């Protein structure tokens, strides 16, 4: 068997087709290419073909398209009883406010500093932060922020191309902060008929919320179609909570 070769990109090279990613029997399942930088056009090309960057400090940019792919279907989202009670209480008290794109840079910095189980560092390195701030300024990266009694308690950021939504990272400064932001993301997405958000890789936490794996073929077909649809209006309306609270878990 011929050893696998790593495709190295210059800044002008297009990404290879996602189907060329290393398979599940390789040493790095899902690895597609390395290098090429993180300019906005590169990131748009990558997400438009279901590919994402993931690497650590001191490594080159590494591009991935895993098979299977972890996604969270919004109709399968599990709002557990305790979280439902917390959400209702905050809404009844008028304590919870959801802000969209209010302070994207603070959100991504909190995500970069958030400790991860089994990880000593972060994949949201300085160059990654700068790149996604540029994506935000270009209108493609968005923050969903949960503010309780005027204080930021948690949030997340994502990429959106049309109605293809790619979740990136979440953080909590208080208990359930990230879950409040995720629930809000689901509410606004359901209001725009978006079916699911990309979660990239499997984790037990995501699985507990209802996320599951689908084939890369199915994932890419969805992205190809969803990115051509009318974009989401990133404004959260209180009525969107009914998308979450009026469904059974």
MOWO-V76156 format. One record per backbone hydrogen bond with DSSP energy under -0.5 kcal/mol. NH is the residue of the N-H (numbers start at 1). CO is the residue of the C=O. If there is no record, write none. Layout:
# MOWO-V76156
nh->[NH,NH]
co->[CO,CO]
This chain:
# MOWO-V76156
nh->[7,8,9,13,20,21,22,26,29,30,31,32,33,34,35,36,43,44,45,46,47,48,49,49,50,51,52,54,57,59,63,64,65,68,69,70,71,72,73,74,76,77,78,79,80,84,85,86,87,88,89,90,91,92,93,94,94,95,96,97,99,99,101,101,107,108,109,110,111,112,113,114,119,125,129,130,131,132,133,134,135,136,137,138,139,140,141,142,144,145,146,147,147,148,149,149,151,153,154,155,156,157,158,159,160,161,162,163,164,165,165,166,167,167,168,169,171,173,174,177,180,181,182,183,184,185,186,187,188,189,190,191,192,192,193,194,197,198,199,200,201,207,208,209,209,210,211,212,214,219,220,221,222,223,224,225,226,227,228,229,232,234,235,237,240,241,242,243,244,244,245,246,247]
co->[5,6,34,10,17,18,31,23,26,22,28,63,63,7,61,9,39,40,41,42,43,44,45,46,47,46,64,62,122,56,33,52,30,214,214,200,212,197,71,195,73,74,209,77,78,80,81,82,83,84,85,86,87,88,89,90,91,90,90,147,97,145,99,143,103,104,105,106,107,108,109,110,116,123,125,126,127,128,129,130,131,132,133,134,136,135,135,158,156,99,154,97,145,151,95,147,148,146,146,171,144,169,142,166,140,164,160,226,161,163,196,159,165,198,157,157,155,153,153,174,176,177,178,179,180,181,182,183,184,185,186,187,188,189,190,189,72,165,70,70,199,203,204,205,206,207,206,71,69,215,216,217,218,219,220,221,222,223,225,226,162,232,233,235,237,238,239,240,240,241,241,242,244]
